[in-house]
Amino acid sequence: MFYVLGGVSWLNTHYQQAVLPIPTQNIAGALIDANLDVYRFNKTTLNVTGILLPALSDPGRVFFNTNVSYYVKIFGNLSWNISAYGSFDNRPPGNLPSSDYGTSSGLSWTFGSSLRTVPRTAQ
């Protein structure tokens, strides 16, 4: 499944514990969001999301966020996942870094009712 959506956004950012005080920023922006989900044999899932936020009230400033997650079904209801994220601001305030990246991994156990729909048979 793939989708793209757009809209407007409002960013209200409070910076804390900075060496130099940075005032709160209020930025109006456009929003472009894209998402791709890939399923393989009910055993694996790949999800890729990217969000582009060009600032309308601060022309030339652009924010970009991305997240990639991969899930593998081990057995039964037990799954393993690994995720990576990235965040970018082409004009961060003060001496703050322009990007932030990271990864995480974990095990999950699914329980309860499934949300899958079962096709209706002809009557």
PEWORA-V493879 format. One record per residue. N is the residue number from 1. SS is DSSP state (hx for helix, st for strand, lp for the rest). PSI is psi in whole degrees, -180 to 180 (* if undefined). D_LAST is the distance of its C-alpha to the last C-alpha in Angstrom with 1 decimal. Layout:
BEGIN
n,ss,psi,d_last
N,SS,PSI,D_LAST
N,SS,PSI,D_LAST
END
This chain:
BEGIN
n,ss,psi,d_last
1,lp,137,30.9
2,st,137,34.0
3,st,156,35.0
4,st,136,38.3
5,st,161,39.2
6,st,162,42.4
7,st,-160,44.1
8,st,158,47.3
9,st,162,48.7
10,st,121,51.5
11,st,123,53.3
12,st,107,55.6
13,st,128,57.4
14,lp,120,59.9
15,lp,132,62.1
16,lp,156,63.8
17,lp,38,66.6
18,lp,151,67.8
19,lp,-48,71.4
20,lp,133,71.8
21,lp,131,70.1
22,lp,124,67.2
23,lp,160,66.1
24,lp,138,62.5
25,st,135,60.7
26,st,118,58.4
27,st,127,56.8
28,st,140,54.3
29,st,170,52.3
30,st,158,49.5
31,st,127,46.5
32,st,118,44.7
33,st,132,42.1
34,st,141,40.3
35,st,137,37.8
36,st,125,36.4
37,st,129,33.9
38,st,127,33.5
39,st,144,31.3
40,st,108,31.9
41,lp,30,29.8
42,lp,16,28.9
43,lp,-30,32.5
44,st,154,34.6
45,st,133,34.5
46,st,129,37.1
47,st,125,37.6
48,st,126,40.4
49,st,136,41.3
50,st,135,44.3
51,st,123,45.6
52,st,127,48.5
53,st,88,50.4
54,st,131,53.3
55,st,124,55.5
56,lp,-33,56.0
57,lp,-5,58.8
58,lp,76,60.7
59,lp,136,60.5
60,lp,-17,60.5
61,lp,135,59.1
62,st,136,55.8
63,st,144,53.6
64,st,131,51.1
65,st,142,48.9
66,st,152,46.7
67,st,133,44.6
68,st,127,43.2
69,st,138,41.2
70,st,126,40.0
71,st,138,37.9
72,st,125,37.6
73,st,119,35.4
74,st,-59,37.8
75,st,152,35.6
76,lp,-123,33.0
77,lp,9,33.3
78,st,128,36.8
79,st,154,37.5
80,st,143,40.8
81,st,155,41.5
82,st,138,44.4
83,st,150,44.9
84,st,143,47.6
85,st,157,48.6
86,st,145,51.1
87,st,137,52.6
88,st,138,55.2
89,st,118,57.4
90,lp,-15,59.9
91,lp,71,62.4
92,lp,152,62.3
93,lp,156,64.8
94,lp,-142,68.0
95,lp,26,68.3
96,lp,149,64.7
97,lp,154,62.9
98,lp,-12,60.7
99,st,159,57.9
100,st,129,56.2
101,st,154,54.2
102,st,171,52.7
103,st,161,50.3
104,st,160,48.5
105,st,155,46.6
106,st,173,44.7
107,st,147,42.3
108,st,150,39.2
109,st,122,36.9
110,lp,133,33.4
111,lp,163,32.0
112,lp,-169,29.4
113,lp,145,25.8
114,lp,146,24.5
115,lp,6,23.6
116,lp,144,21.2
117,lp,144,17.7
118,lp,129,14.9
119,lp,142,12.3
120,lp,140,8.8
121,lp,153,6.3
122,lp,140,3.8
123,lp,*,0.0
END
